[in-house]
Amino acid sequence: MTYADLGIDLKMISKAQKKIGALISSTHLLPITGRVISGYGGYAGLIDLGNTVLALHADGVGSKIIVAQMMKRFDTIGLDCIAMNVNDIICVGARPVAFVDYIALRFANKTLLQQILKGLVKGAKESNVPIVGGETAILPDVISGFDDKSAFDLAGMVLGNVAKKSDIVLGKGITEGDVILGVESSGLHSNGYTLARKVLLSKYSLDEIPEHLNRTVGEELLTPTRIYVKPIIEILRCRNTIQIHGLAHITGGSFTKLARLNKGVRFMLNSLPSVQGIFKQIQVDGRVDIKEMYRTFNMGIGFCVILPKNSVDNVSSIFEKYRMRCMQIGTVDNGRGNVVVRSNGKIKVL
């Protein structure tokens, strides 16, 4: 089974995004105040205001919302929304400074709204970002879901800032010989759920525990996305002793995300953790090709740091301080912006 089988053609989406990028770029000369540094294809848009650089990013939670409806549990999905935004904006070297949310409901539901906000607040506290506003809409003709009474959609936008332009991280410094550190994920996070749901929920009920899982399918699918803000911000504060060449949040498109950082190198992922847990369950039950797995799911690695060898120990100790396991999963060598995975002795170009 592939994403394309389910109507999600990644190649078509990539082509469409290039056309969208051309349209978006036509607006980059419009600001009366400031200058657009980066506005398409990166983890966040950047605007140079002279004395500071603003970063902006918007994201949602995707079809993980359907799992929340099926489980009748809504107190964690808000955390996912925060995570998907703040984990992206730190990838450009920015600190999250404010967040706004957008909640669209099929019907007015006070209890549902309170539970969603509970997760948003928890995620905000984990990432030290205030929620400064938001919008709630009741859209019975637009919103649908597993259960009409609890049908909703959730998205947000985060504002960040970089104190000075020299602190921006866009991947231009990535060079041959750099190490790729991978930080452990908390599971699927919030991407690949269309494929994950199709595979698992066509075979198991939410309260079953399949062979490769240690808890129920429902619990596994609803596990909140890990937030990496605190250790990354601490690492960025130590730029006088730690060199960081690239940062990547592994979400939609999985490890292909690395290619957006630098088109002049190759990312060789030759020491990834073994396929296990929910990833193994999806691969086996869906008969999903290993290349498709690494293009769709984080495979146990939720965040990557690309850096020179002499900074590895310092960065690893900071993640350890925050009880996050990190490991060397690959290296950077000569190439043209491609990502290569070595699995069971076989090389797959993503």
Stockholm file with secondary structure:
# STOCKHOLM 1.0

chainA/1-350         MTYADLGIDLKMISKAQKKIGALISSTHLLPITGRVISGYGGYAGLIDLGNTVLALHADGVGSKIIVAQMMKRFDTIGLDCIAMNVNDIICVGARPVAFVDYIALRFANKTLLQQILKGLVKGAKESNVPIVGGETAILPDVISGFDDKSAFDLAGMVLGNVAKKSDIVLGKGITEGDVILGVESSGLHSNGYTLARKVLLSKYSLDEIPEHLNRTVGEELLTPTRIYVKPIIEILRCRNTIQIHGLAHITGGSFTKLARLNKGVRFMLNSLPSVQGIFKQIQVDGRVDIKEMYRTFNMGIGFCVILPKNSVDNVSSIFEKYRMRCMQIGTVDNGRGNVVVRSNGKIKVL
#=GR chainA/1-350 SS CCTGGGTCCHHHHHHHHHHHHHHHHTTTTCCSSSEEEECSSSSSEEEECSSCEEEEEEEECTTHHHHHHHHTCCSSHHHHHHHHHHHHHGGGTCEEEEEEEEEEESSCCHHHHHHHHHHHHHHHHHHTCCEEEEEEEECTTTCCCSSGGGCEEEEEEEEEEESSGGGCCCSTTCCTTCEEEEEECSSSTTSSHHHHHHHHTTTCCTTCCCTTCSSCHHHHHTCCCCCCHHHHHHHHHTTTTCCCCEEEECCTTGGGGGGGTCTTEEEEECCCCCCCHHHHHHHHHHTCCHHHHHHHSCTTEEEEEEECGGGHHHHHHHHHHTTCCEEEEEEEEESSSCEEEEETTEEEEC
#=GC SS_cons         CCTGGGTCCHHHHHHHHHHHHHHHHTTTTCCSSSEEEECSSSSSEEEECSSCEEEEEEEECTTHHHHHHHHTCCSSHHHHHHHHHHHHHGGGTCEEEEEEEEEEESSCCHHHHHHHHHHHHHHHHHHTCCEEEEEEEECTTTCCCSSGGGCEEEEEEEEEEESSGGGCCCSTTCCTTCEEEEEECSSSTTSSHHHHHHHHTTTCCTTCCCTTCSSCHHHHHTCCCCCCHHHHHHHHHTTTTCCCCEEEECCTTGGGGGGGTCTTEEEEECCCCCCCHHHHHHHHHHTCCHHHHHHHSCTTEEEEEEECGGGHHHHHHHHHHTTCCEEEEEEEEESSSCEEEEETTEEEEC
//
